[in-house]
Amino acid sequence: MKKIITPLTDEIVRSLKAGDEVAISGVVYTARDAAHKRLCELIEQDKKLPIPLQGSVIYFVGPTPAPPGKVIGSAGPTTSSRMDNFSPILLAAGLKGMIGKGYRGDAVRESLKKYCAVHFAALGGAGALLSQYIISAEVVAYEDLGTEAIRKLELKDFPAIVAYDSFGNTVFKKVGK
């Protein structure tokens, strides 16, 4: 298992290959559909973003409320393809990694190559287990979105797999023709 620390650099990203098991530590931001839409609108309007994108990783998650004594509730990944319309814009603005589950579309895969970025897969259905690797969480933007607000998470050895690397390789098999 490769241990990596955020923010990600081109050197780190290039060292990762599809299928690598990783343990991610450092700051990661959460964002789902509505937050992605708002971030992209700000980029298109050339306005300041509420989070830094350069070298950052976004985790596609809408965690449940924290139970007593915990920093966060269940925090499992959501379906990555729901962010496909937004991801190329964020990657062009400096985003280096994403964590989710499932397939990514052609435009995202091409953007990962073009901007030297990576997509990680986390184990779906294991939100309670994955939350144990989150050592702090705070809402930093779009509080009005509730569970889908952008949070700044600090991870310690968060387990994931490189699903799509920066060279165009993937752990997923081609389906169809």
Backbone torsions as a table, in degrees:
resi	resn	phi	psi	omega
1	MET	NA	129.9	178.9
2	LYS	-88.0	131.2	175.2
3	LYS	-93.0	126.7	177.8
4	ILE	-127.9	150.3	-178.7
5	ILE	-124.3	134.7	176.3
6	THR	-84.2	154.7	1.4
7	PRO	-72.4	155.1	-178.5
8	LEU	-85.9	142.8	175.0
9	THR	-109.0	167.4	175.6
10	ASP	-58.8	-38.5	-179.8
11	GLU	-61.5	-45.3	178.2
12	ILE	-62.8	-47.9	-177.2
13	VAL	-60.0	-44.0	-179.1
14	ARG	-66.7	-22.3	179.9
15	SER	-79.1	-10.8	-176.7
16	LEU	-95.2	134.4	-179.8
17	LYS	-121.4	147.4	177.9
18	ALA	-51.0	130.4	-179.8
19	GLY	99.3	-16.0	178.1
20	ASP	-62.5	136.3	170.9
21	GLU	-88.7	132.7	-177.6
22	VAL	-128.2	156.8	171.8
23	ALA	-122.0	110.3	-173.8
24	ILE	-94.6	128.6	174.8
25	SER	-125.8	153.4	179.1
26	GLY	112.9	-168.0	-177.0
27	VAL	-82.4	133.2	174.9
28	VAL	-135.7	144.9	178.7
29	TYR	-105.6	146.9	176.2
30	THR	-96.8	145.8	173.7
31	ALA	-166.7	138.8	173.4
32	ARG	-121.1	-163.0	-171.8
33	ASP	-47.6	-57.3	-174.1
34	ALA	-64.0	-40.7	178.7
35	ALA	-67.6	-40.1	177.0
36	HIS	-58.9	-44.4	-179.3
37	LYS	-59.7	-44.3	-179.6
38	ARG	-66.0	-42.0	178.6
39	LEU	-60.8	-44.4	-179.3
40	CYS	-65.5	-37.2	177.2
41	GLU	-62.8	-41.1	178.0
42	LEU	-64.2	-41.1	178.5
43	ILE	-62.0	-46.3	-179.1
44	GLU	-64.0	-29.1	178.6
45	GLN	-91.1	3.3	-179.3
46	ASP	56.3	42.2	178.9
47	LYS	-105.6	162.5	-178.8
48	LYS	-68.1	136.8	178.8
49	LEU	-88.6	151.5	180.0
50	PRO	-77.5	-9.7	177.4
51	ILE	-136.0	153.1	175.9
52	PRO	-78.2	134.6	178.4
53	LEU	-97.4	-27.5	-174.7
54	GLN	-58.6	111.6	178.7
55	GLY	79.9	0.3	-174.7
56	SER	-79.6	164.0	174.4
57	VAL	-122.1	135.5	175.0
58	ILE	-112.2	131.5	177.7
59	TYR	-101.4	122.1	179.4
60	PHE	-79.0	89.0	-175.2
61	VAL	-150.6	146.7	170.8
62	GLY	-125.9	86.1	-172.5
63	PRO	-64.9	154.4	174.4
64	THR	-79.7	162.8	179.1
65	PRO	-58.4	149.2	-179.2
66	ALA	-71.5	128.3	173.1
67	PRO	-73.3	164.2	-180.0
68	PRO	-52.9	132.4	177.9
69	GLY	83.4	-0.6	-179.7
70	LYS	-114.9	155.4	178.5
71	VAL	-85.2	-18.8	-177.3
72	ILE	-158.8	157.2	175.0
73	GLY	-86.7	-158.5	178.6
74	SER	-56.9	134.1	-173.5
75	ALA	-138.5	64.9	178.7
76	GLY	-92.2	156.9	-176.7
77	PRO	-70.8	149.7	173.0
78	THR	-100.4	169.9	-176.8
79	THR	-63.8	120.5	-174.5
80	SER	-64.6	-36.4	-175.1
81	SER	-60.5	-20.1	177.7
82	ARG	-65.5	-19.0	179.8
83	MET	-100.8	3.3	-174.0
84	ASP	-58.8	-35.1	-179.6
85	ASN	-68.2	-25.0	-174.7
86	PHE	-99.7	-30.1	-171.9
87	SER	-57.1	-43.8	179.2
88	PRO	-58.4	-35.5	179.3
89	ILE	-66.8	-43.7	-179.7
90	LEU	-69.0	-37.8	177.8
91	LEU	-64.2	-41.1	177.9
92	ALA	-63.4	-26.6	-179.1
93	ALA	-88.9	2.0	174.1
94	GLY	119.3	-7.2	177.4
95	LEU	-59.1	135.7	-176.8
96	LYS	-110.6	-16.8	-178.4
97	GLY	-157.1	156.6	177.4
98	MET	-139.0	148.9	176.3
99	ILE	-125.0	127.8	178.4
100	GLY	-162.8	-153.4	175.1
101	LYS	-139.8	148.4	175.6
102	GLY	88.8	-176.4	-174.0
103	TYR	-71.2	158.7	171.5
104	ARG	-121.0	149.8	-178.9
105	GLY	-76.7	170.5	-177.7
106	ASP	-57.3	-43.0	-177.7
107	ALA	-63.4	-37.9	178.3
108	VAL	-68.0	-45.7	-179.0
109	ARG	-61.0	-40.8	177.4
110	GLU	-66.3	-37.8	179.0
111	SER	-67.8	-34.7	176.7
112	LEU	-60.5	-41.0	177.9
113	LYS	-69.7	-47.5	-175.5
114	LYS	-61.9	-40.2	-174.5
115	TYR	-106.0	11.5	178.2
116	CYS	52.7	68.3	-179.2
117	ALA	-135.3	175.3	-173.2
118	VAL	-141.9	150.2	174.5
119	HIS	-118.7	125.8	178.8
120	PHE	-100.7	147.1	172.6
121	ALA	-108.1	133.4	173.3
122	ALA	-110.8	158.4	-175.1
123	LEU	-72.3	111.2	177.2
124	GLY	-67.4	146.5	179.2
125	GLY	83.4	3.7	-177.5
126	ALA	-120.2	34.4	-175.5
127	GLY	-57.9	-39.0	179.3
128	ALA	-66.1	-41.4	178.0
129	LEU	-65.5	-47.0	-177.9
130	LEU	-62.9	-31.4	-179.6
131	SER	-62.4	-21.3	179.5
132	GLN	-68.7	-16.9	179.5
133	TYR	-95.0	4.4	178.4
134	ILE	-103.8	115.2	-174.2
135	ILE	-98.3	-14.5	171.5
136	SER	-155.4	153.9	-179.5
137	ALA	-152.0	132.0	174.7
138	GLU	-146.2	140.4	176.6
139	VAL	-71.3	128.6	-179.4
140	VAL	-119.9	-11.4	179.3
141	ALA	-163.8	151.0	173.3
142	TYR	58.2	48.1	179.3
143	GLU	-56.6	-28.0	179.8
144	ASP	-63.3	-15.1	179.4
145	LEU	-84.1	0.6	177.3
146	GLY	63.3	-125.7	-178.1
147	THR	-61.5	-21.5	179.8
148	GLU	-94.7	10.0	174.5
149	ALA	-61.1	157.2	176.3
150	ILE	-79.1	127.1	177.9
151	ARG	-115.8	147.6	170.9
152	LYS	-97.5	114.9	179.6
153	LEU	-106.2	146.0	167.6
154	GLU	-110.1	122.7	-178.1
155	LEU	-103.6	151.3	173.2
156	LYS	-132.9	105.4	177.9
157	ASP	58.1	41.6	178.3
158	PHE	-65.0	123.5	-175.9
159	PRO	-81.7	133.8	177.4
160	ALA	-155.6	172.5	177.6
161	ILE	-125.3	141.6	174.3
162	VAL	-73.0	107.9	-178.3
163	ALA	-86.2	-38.3	177.0
164	TYR	-136.0	124.1	179.5
165	ASP	-97.2	179.8	-175.9
166	SER	-80.3	2.0	179.8
167	PHE	-105.8	2.3	179.4
168	GLY	94.2	4.2	179.8
169	ASN	-89.0	155.1	-178.8
170	THR	-145.4	160.0	174.8
171	VAL	-85.8	-12.5	-178.1
172	PHE	-85.7	140.5	176.1
173	LYS	-82.4	148.4	176.1
174	LYS	-69.2	137.6	178.1
175	VAL	-111.1	140.1	177.8
176	GLY	94.5	-146.8	-174.3
177	LYS	-64.2	NA	NA
